[in-house]
Amino acid sequence: MVSSRSSKVGPTSRPVAIPGDFDSANDVKASGIVVLPNRIRWSEPDLTFDLDAAVDRLRVYEIVLVEGTESDVRHFVRFDELVLAWNDIHLPAYVRKAWQDWFADRHISVPTC
């Protein structure tokens, strides 16, 4: 029986989807009322989120940054809003660190908790 966690399995072993060009992407962004794809939010029932409402937008960002692909991040997350809301977004430590490293590599200042 293994008495310690392995870094080779479990959620912290999953790669964090961070598009290299996220800060300059000109992709069409989702807006208004959205339903996240089942591959990102698989719990029933389907929920709608209003990206124009701060509380819903932050929840979508939390879900997409943890569960989404690079394409999902490009589509659902706005770079400028992510930077502004950084301290209000609840993320697992491994996801937060990956994003903070990405910001630091690009000399982008985000508030620290």
Number of C-alpha atoms within 10 A of each C-alpha: 3 5 5 6 8 10 10 9 9 9 12 14 11 14 13 19 19 19 16 11 10 16 14 9 14 10 12 9 13 14 15 11 12 15 12 18 11 10 10 16 17 10 9 7 7 12 10 13 19 16 20 11 11 12 13 16 23 21 17 24 24 19 18 22 25 21 17 22 18 16 14 20 22 23 17 22 23 19 14 10 13 16 14 11 15 19 13 13 18 14 16 13 10 16 21 17 13 15 16 18 13 15 15 12 9 11 9 13 10 15 11 7 6
